[in-house]
Amino acid sequence: MARRHADSAGHEKVFDEFAAVERLYARLPSRFGADEIERTGLTGGRRHLVVRHFLEHPAFDCRLVGRQPLRVEKCSAESASERAGEEVPTAD
């Protein structure tokens, strides 16, 4: 996994298959950030990269709820369309 528009491969993390990334997402709580991802064995900037990947990839239905610290909330199918118009908070 590599972030789009990144100018370095320094934070690349390779998963053997996309299903492994899906399993990681499924194990995370409904609200999560880099700290929760660290517990799965990813460290440093890689865990922030994974959070951003979940936000940017269309396969993962989640939204940004905080930038400092970086926090994400999983969306339910029913509420995803309702939340599309909400503003992103600047802090938790």
Residue, then its C-alpha position, 0 to 999 in steps of 0.5 A: m500500500a502506498r499513498r497517492h501523490a507521495d514523493s517517497a516510498g519510505h512508508e510503503k507497507v506491503f500486504d500479501e493480499f487486499a483481504a488482509v487490509e480488509r480484515l485489519y479494517a474489520r478488526l478496528p473499533s468504530r472510531f479509530g486512529a493511528d494508535e489502534i492500528e499500532r497494536t496490529g504490528l504497524t509502527g511509526g508513520r506507516r500507521h498514519l498511512v494506513v488510516r489515510h488509505f482507509l479514508e481514500h480507498p472507496a472499499f472502506d466506508c469511513r469519514l474523517v472526524g479529527r485531524q489532530p490527532l488523526r481520527v476516523e469513524k466507520c460509517s453505516a450504510e444508512s448514514a453514509s449519505e447523511r454524513a456526506g455533507e457534514e463539515v470535518p472538525t479541526a480537532d477531537 
